[in-house]
Amino acid sequence: MTRRYRLDCVECSEDHGVFPDLLGDAYRRRVRPICLCRDPGVEMYIADIAGQLVIKRMPLTGGRHDAACPSYELPYELSGLGALMGTAIRLDGSDGVASLKPDFALLKRAKTARAANIGQGCDSVRVGGRKLSLRALLHFLWHESGLTEWTVNWSGRRHWWQVYHHLMEAAGHMAIRGEALTECLLIPEPFKAEERAAIEERRAHKLKRILKPSAGSRRLMVLVAEVKDFADARVGRQIVIKHMPGFRLHLEGETWKSVQRRFEPELKLWQSGQTSHLIMIATIASAAAGVVTVNEIALMSVSEQWLPIENGYEQVLIERLARLRSKSVKGLRFDLARGQPFANATLPEMKPRPVALYIVPPSADLAFEAKLKEMIEARPDLSAWVWRVANGEMPPLPLPGQGRDGARGDRA
C-alpha cells in the first residue's frame, strides 16, 4: 500500500521523488503530517530515529486509521491496554500526549516509605480507579514505540540502537503526574568507547534529579535497561546493565529473593536462551555514599527480535511468527492477571479478516475458557486461532484466504 500524506497544504505519496524533501522541511517546521487513509485524515508526527525521519502515529490513535493502513491497530480490548484506557491512561487531544496515572511512587519519603517493591500489583486487577503499574508502563512504552511489531523483512535490523531511539520517541509523547516522562526517565544510550566521557557526562546530568534532596523526601527516577547480570555483592546483588559500564545498581538480599519468586518465568526464559534479552524497569534512588539503589522493579523477557514473551508457549509462537513476511503484532498483558486470557498476538494484515491468536495454557480453568469464548464472540470481524497447549503441539498458523472457522487452530 502506497501511503499519501498532507504536509501542511501539500498532498504527496510517500514514493514520490520530492517526498523526502517535503518531509525534511515539515520536520524542521514542526508540521504534523496528516495520513489520508481516511477523510478528513489522521494526524501523525515525524520522528528522527537514528538520523532517519520516520512518520509515526500519535499515541493511542491506531484505531482511527483505515483497516488497510499500516498504522491501523486492532481493538485495545484484545490486550490488557483496553482496561487502562480512560483511567490509568488518558489521551490529551490538544497536544497528542498520553497522560499516565501511575501506581508507583516517584518520591520516597523518609521512614514512611515501603521497602523495595517488586510490582506486586501486577497480578491483580483493582476495582475502581485503575492506575498504571511499573510493568504496565514498560508494556505501554513497548507498545507505543512499535517494538511489538515484526516481519521477517526486518531480520538483523533491530538492535539496542533502534530500541533506544524508538523508546525515547514514544516517551516524548507521555506525561506522568503532569511532568514529561522524559524528565524522570533514564534509558542507557548505545555505548561507544570513543564517546564514553560524553555519554557519562550526559548520564550524570540526568541523574542529578535523584541526588537533590526534596524537603525530607528523595526523588526517584524510572530506569529502563537491558540486564547483563545479577552479580554477587557482600549484601544482596548488584545489577549490571548493558551499555552502562561501571554503573551498578544495588538490590537488597530480601528483594532479590522476591524478584526470583515473582519473575521466575522471565528469569528462566532469559537464562535458558542464548539470544533472548532481559529488560528491567525500576524506580531508582540515591542512597548513602552515592550508591544508587532499586526502590521498585519489574522484569520482562524479550526474544532475539526484542518481542516480549512471558512463557515458553509464547516463545514458540513468536519464533514461528518471526519467520512470516506478513506483519505480526505481539499482544501485551499490561496489568491483566496471569489467569486472564488476552490475544497473545495478532495478524492485522491477514485476509479476508485480521486474526487474533490465543494461547490456552495447561493451567486454564473453566473461567478462563468462558472469558476466552466471550472475547472471541465479541469480535465477529476477526478470525480466531486458538492453541490449547494441553491438546498437543502448536497447530499450523492461519494462511491468507482462510475464513473465520479456518483460522481456528483448535476447535475443541
C-alpha positions in Angstrom: 0.0 0.0 0.0 1.4 3.4 -1.1 0.5 5.9 1.6 -0.5 9.5 0.9 0.1 12.3 3.4 -0.8 16.0 3.6 2.2 18.0 4.8 0.9 21.5 5.6 -1.1 22.3 2.4 0.7 19.8 0.1 -0.6 16.3 -0.6 2.0 13.7 -1.7 2.5 10.0 -1.8 5.5 8.5 0.1 7.1 7.1 -3.1 7.2 10.4 -4.9 10.6 11.8 -5.6 10.0 15.1 -3.7 8.6 13.4 -0.6 11.9 13.2 1.4 12.4 17.0 0.9 8.9 17.7 1.9 9.3 15.5 5.0 12.5 17.2 6.0 11.0 20.6 5.6 7.9 19.6 7.7 10.2 18.2 10.4 12.2 21.4 10.7 9.0 23.5 10.8 7.3 21.0 13.2 4.4 20.4 10.9 2.4 17.3 11.7 1.6 15.1 8.7 -2.0 14.0 8.0 -2.4 10.4 6.9 -5.0 10.4 4.2 -6.1 6.8 4.7 -9.4 8.3 5.8 -11.3 11.5 5.2 -10.6 14.0 6.7 -7.3 12.3 7.7 -5.5 11.3 10.9 -2.8 13.5 12.5 0.7 11.9 12.9 4.1 13.2 13.8 7.7 13.0 12.4 10.4 11.3 14.5 14.1 11.3 14.0 15.1 7.7 14.6 18.9 7.4 14.5 19.2 10.0 11.8 16.3 8.8 9.7 13.0 10.7 9.5 10.0 8.4 10.2 6.3 9.2 10.2 4.7 7.7 13.3 1.2 7.6 14.7 0.2 9.7 17.6 -0.4 7.8 20.9 -3.5 5.7 21.0 -4.7 6.7 17.6 -4.2 3.4 15.8 -8.0 2.7 15.7 -8.6 5.9 13.8 -6.8 4.7 10.7 -8.4 2.7 8.0 -8.1 -1.1 8.4 -5.9 -1.3 5.3 -3.5 1.4 6.6 -0.2 0.2 8.1 -0.8 2.5 11.1 -4.1 0.8 11.9 -4.3 -1.1 15.2 -6.7 -3.8 16.3 -9.0 -3.0 19.2 -7.2 -2.4 22.5 -9.7 -4.7 24.3 -7.7 -7.7 22.8 -4.9 -6.9 25.2 -4.6 -5.5 28.7 -4.4 -2.0 27.3 -8.2 -1.8 26.9 -8.8 -2.0 30.7 -6.5 1.0 31.3 -7.8 3.4 28.7 -9.6 6.4 30.0 -8.5 5.8 33.6 -4.8 5.0 34.0 -4.1 6.3 30.5 -5.8 9.3 29.1 -5.1 11.0 25.7 -4.9 14.8 25.6 -6.4 15.6 22.2 -5.0 19.1 22.2 -1.3 18.1 22.1 -1.4 14.4 21.5 0.2 13.5 24.8 -0.8 10.4 26.8 -1.3 11.3 30.4 -0.4 8.4 32.8 -1.7 7.8 36.3 1.0 5.6 38.0 0.6 3.1 40.7 4.2 3.6 41.8 6.0 6.3 43.7 8.4 8.9 42.2 9.1 10.3 45.7 10.5 8.2 48.6 9.6 9.7 52.0 11.9 9.2 54.9 10.9 6.4 57.3 7.4 6.0 55.8 8.5 4.6 52.5 7.7 1.0 51.8 10.6 -1.5 51.4 11.7 -2.1 47.8 8.6 -3.2 45.9 8.6 -5.8 43.1 5.3 -4.8 41.4 3.0 -6.9 43.5 0.0 -5.2 42.0 0.9 -6.6 38.5 -1.0 -9.8 39.1 -4.3 -8.3 40.3 -6.9 -6.0 38.7 -8.2 -3.3 41.0 -11.8 -2.4 41.3 -12.4 1.3 41.0 -9.8 3.9 39.9 -7.2 2.0 37.9 -3.6 3.0 37.9 -0.6 2.0 35.8 1.8 -0.4 37.4 5.5 -0.3 36.7 5.2 -3.4 34.4 2.3 -1.8 32.6 4.4 1.3 31.9 7.1 -0.8 30.4 4.4 -2.6 28.2 3.0 0.8 27.2 6.4 2.1 26.1 7.0 -1.1 24.1 3.5 -0.8 22.5 3.7 2.9 21.6 7.3 2.6 20.3 6.2 -0.1 17.8 8.5 -2.7 19.2 5.7 -5.2 19.4 5.5 -5.3 15.6 7.6 -7.7 13.4 8.0 -9.0 9.9 10.8 -11.3 8.6 11.9 -8.4 6.4 13.3 -6.7 9.5 15.6 -9.6 10.4 19.0 -8.4 11.6 17.9 -4.7 11.6 16.7 -4.3 15.2 19.4 -3.6 17.8 19.6 -1.6 21.0 20.3 1.5 18.9 16.9 1.2 17.3 15.2 0.1 20.6 16.7 3.1 22.5 15.6 5.7 19.9 12.1 4.2 19.5 11.5 4.1 23.3 12.7 7.7 23.7 10.5 8.9 20.9 7.5 7.2 22.5 8.3 8.6 25.9 8.4 12.1 24.4 4.6 11.8 23.9 3.8 10.8 27.5 3.3 12.7 30.8 3.3 11.4 34.3 1.7 13.3 37.2 1.8 16.5 35.0 5.5 16.1 34.1 7.0 15.0 30.8 8.0 11.3 31.2 11.4 12.1 29.6 12.3 14.3 32.6 12.2 11.3 35.0 13.2 8.5 32.6 16.6 7.1 32.1 17.4 4.7 29.2 21.0 3.9 28.5 22.4 5.3 25.3 24.1 2.8 23.0 27.6 2.7 24.4 30.6 3.7 22.2 34.1 3.6 23.9 35.3 6.6 21.9 32.3 8.6 23.3 32.5 7.3 26.8 33.2 10.6 28.5 30.4 12.5 26.8 27.9 9.7 27.4 28.8 9.5 31.1 28.5 13.3 31.4 25.0 13.3 29.9 24.1 10.4 32.3 25.4 12.3 35.3 23.4 15.3 34.3 20.3 13.2 34.1 20.9 11.6 37.5 21.1 14.9 39.2 17.4 14.5 39.7 17.8 11.9 42.4 20.8 13.5 44.0 19.0 16.6 45.1 17.1 16.4 48.4 13.5 17.5 48.4 12.1 18.6 51.8 12.8 15.3 53.6 12.0 13.1 50.6 14.1 11.6 47.9 13.2 11.9 44.3 13.1 8.8 42.2 13.8 8.1 38.5 12.4 5.4 36.2 15.2 3.3 34.6 14.5 1.1 31.6 17.5 -1.0 30.6 18.8 -4.4 29.5 20.2 -6.6 32.3 23.6 -8.1 31.7 23.9 -9.8 35.1 22.8 -10.0 38.7 26.3 -10.1 40.3 27.1 -11.1 43.8 27.7 -8.4 46.4 28.6 -8.5 50.1 24.9 -7.9 50.8 22.3 -8.5 48.2 23.1 -8.2 44.5 24.5 -5.7 42.1 22.5 -5.3 38.8 25.0 -5.0 35.9 23.4 -3.1 33.0 24.3 -3.3 29.3 25.5 -0.1 27.8 26.3 1.3 31.2 29.8 0.0 32.0 31.0 0.8 35.5 27.4 1.7 36.7 25.9 -0.6 39.4 22.5 -0.8 41.0 22.2 -2.3 44.5 19.4 -4.8 45.1 18.8 -5.8 48.7 19.0 -9.5 49.6 15.3 -10.0 50.5 14.3 -8.0 47.4 16.4 -10.3 45.2 14.7 -13.4 46.7 11.3 -11.8 46.0 12.4 -11.0 42.4 13.4 -14.6 41.9 9.9 -15.8 43.1 7.8 -13.2 41.3 9.7 -13.2 38.0 10.7 -16.8 37.8 9.3 -17.3 34.3 11.1 -14.2 32.9 14.4 -15.2 34.5 14.2 -18.8 33.3 13.4 -17.7 29.7 16.4 -15.4 29.8 18.8 -18.0 31.4 17.8 -20.8 29.0 18.3 -18.9 25.7 21.4 -17.5 24.1 19.6 -14.9 22.0 16.9 -13.6 24.4 17.2 -10.3 26.4 16.0 -9.4 29.9 14.5 -5.9 30.2 14.3 -4.2 33.6 12.1 -1.3 34.6 12.8 0.1 38.0 12.4 3.2 40.1 15.8 4.1 41.5 17.1 6.4 44.2 20.4 7.7 45.5 21.4 6.2 48.9 24.3 6.9 51.2 27.8 7.3 49.7 26.3 7.9 46.3 25.1 4.3 45.8 22.1 4.0 43.5 19.5 1.6 44.8 16.4 -0.1 43.4 13.1 1.0 45.0 10.7 -1.0 42.8 11.4 -3.3 39.9 9.7 -5.4 37.2 11.2 -7.6 34.6 10.3 -8.6 31.0 11.8 -11.2 28.8 12.1 -10.4 25.1 13.1 -12.5 22.1 16.0 -12.1 19.8 13.8 -9.6 17.9 13.0 -7.7 21.1 9.5 -9.0 21.1 8.1 -9.6 24.7 7.5 -13.2 25.8 6.1 -14.2 29.1 6.4 -18.0 28.9 7.7 -20.9 26.8 4.5 -21.2 24.9 4.6 -17.6 23.7 8.3 -18.2 22.8 7.3 -21.0 20.4 4.6 -18.8 18.9 6.8 -15.8 18.5 9.6 -17.8 16.9 7.1 -19.1 14.3 5.6 -15.7 13.7 9.1 -14.2 13.2 9.5 -16.1 10.0 6.4 -14.7 8.4 6.6 -12.0 5.7 3.3 -10.6 6.8 3.3 -8.3 9.9 2.6 -9.7 13.3 1.9 -7.8 16.5 2.7 -9.2 19.9 0.0 -8.7 22.4 0.8 -7.5 25.9 -0.8 -8.2 29.3 -0.2 -4.9 31.0 -2.0 -5.2 34.3 -4.2 -8.2 33.5 -3.8 -11.1 36.0 -1.9 -14.1 34.7 -5.1 -16.2 34.8 -6.9 -14.0 32.3 -6.9 -14.5 28.5 -5.8 -12.0 26.0 -4.7 -12.0 22.4 -1.1 -13.2 22.6 -0.5 -11.9 19.1 -2.4 -10.6 16.1 -2.0 -10.8 12.3 -3.5 -7.5 11.2 -2.9 -7.9 7.5 -4.4 -11.3 7.1 -7.2 -11.6 4.6 -10.2 -11.8 4.5 -10.1 -10.8 8.2 -7.4 -10.0 10.7 -6.6 -12.8 13.0 -6.3 -12.8 16.8 -4.1 -15.6 18.2 -4.8 -17.0 21.6 -2.9 -19.5 23.8 -4.7 -21.5 26.4 -2.2 -22.7 29.0 -2.5 -26.2 30.6 -3.5 -24.5 33.9 -6.5 -22.8 32.3 -9.8 -23.3 34.2 -13.4 -23.0 33.2 -13.5 -19.3 34.0 -10.5 -18.8 31.6 -12.3 -20.7 28.8 -15.6 -18.8 29.4 -13.8 -15.4 29.2 -11.9 -16.5 26.0 -15.2 -17.6 24.4 -16.7 -14.2 25.3 -13.7 -12.4 23.8 -13.9 -14.3 20.5 -17.7 -14.0 20.1 -17.5 -10.2 20.8 -15.3 -9.7 17.7 -17.1 -11.3 14.7 -15.0 -9.0 12.5 -11.9 -11.0 13.5 -10.8 -14.6 12.9 -9.6 -16.6 15.9 -6.7 -19.0 16.1 -6.5 -20.9 19.4 -3.7 -23.2 20.7 -4.8 -25.3 23.6 -1.4 -26.4 24.9 -2.9 -29.4 26.8 -4.1 -30.8 23.4 -0.6 -31.1 22.0 1.8 -29.2 19.7 1.1 -25.8 18.3 -1.3 -26.1 15.3 -0.4 -24.5 11.9 -0.7 -20.8 11.7 -3.6 -19.4 9.6 -3.0 -18.8 5.9 -4.3 -15.9 3.8 -7.8 -16.6 2.4 -9.0 -18.8 5.3 -12.4 -18.0 6.7 -13.3 -17.4 10.3 -13.6 -21.1 11.1 -10.5 -22.0 9.1 -8.3 -19.8 11.3 -9.1 -21.8 14.4 -6.1 -23.8 15.4 -8.1 -25.8 17.8 -11.9 -26.0 17.8 -12.2 -28.3 20.9 
